[in-house]
Amino acid sequence: MSDKDEEKPLDIAVALNYEKESDNAPKVIAKGYGEVAKRIVETAKENDIIIETNEMLAEALSNVELDETIPIELYEAVAEIIGFVLRANEKIS
């Protein structure tokens, strides 16, 4: 997330859980708008979780129920994000 993104009010946030060694699709574990979105991002930052901003994908994922796996239609977009996060984690480690 760039400084420019941090100044912009956050409209939506969705948190996913993905277990690298699992065959299961990622699950939506948190989602929200406004203040809830802000708290999701703050919690991620406090836990050193990498944040990727993609409002269109977040909007699509916001329609997934909590603790449900992402729909197959979103696999490709989410895979790109997961790839980004995994590469970023390798650089940090």
N, C-alpha and C positions, 0 to 999 in steps of 0.2 A: 504494500500500500504506500503510495507516495505522499509527500507532505500536502500536495494539492487535494488528494482524496481525504486526508484527515481533517481538512478545513471544511469540506462539504458535509452537510448534515446527512447522516446515514439513514436511508429510507427502509432498507431491508437487510437482514442477515440470516444466513442458513448455515448451520454447522453439520458436517458430515463425519461419520465414523467409518474408517476403512482399516481393516486388518490386513497388512501386507501379505501375510502367509496364508490367508484364508481364501477360499473360492467364493465366498459370499460377496454380493454386491454391496457397495457403501449404503449406509443407513442415514437418514435424517435424524439427528439427535437433538437439535434445537432450531427454532426458527422464530422470527418475529419482526415487527415493524417498529419504527420510532425508538422509544426508550428501551424496549426489549432488544432491538437490534444493537443498540449502543452497548447494552450490558453483555450481549453475546460477544461482541468484538473486544470489549474490555477484559472479559474472562479469558478469551483466546490469548490476548497479549500477556496477561499475567502468567499464563502457563506456557509461554514461548511457543505458541502454535502459529504457524505461518498463515497469513491471511492473504487470500487472493480475491480481488474485487472483480466481480462479473455480475452486474445487476440483472441482466436478462436471464442468466442461469439461476440466480438466486430466486427470481420471480417464479420461474418454472418449478424449482425445487420446493418453493413455499406451498405448492399444492399437494405435496407428498405428506402423508400423516407422519407424526412423530414415531420413531422406532420402526418405520417401514423402509424397505430397500427402495432405491431409486428405480424409476421405470426404465425399461430397456431403451426407450427413445432418448434418454439423457446419458446413456453409457459413454458415448464418444466424447461429449462435452466434459463430463465429470472425469473421464480418464485423462484428458488433457490437463485438468487442474491437479489431479493426483500426481501425474508425472512431474508437473512444475514443483509441487510441494516436496516430492521425494528427491528431486535434484537439488532443491534449495537445502533440504536437510543434510544431504551429503556434503555440500559445501560448508555447512556450519560445523559438522562433526569433525 
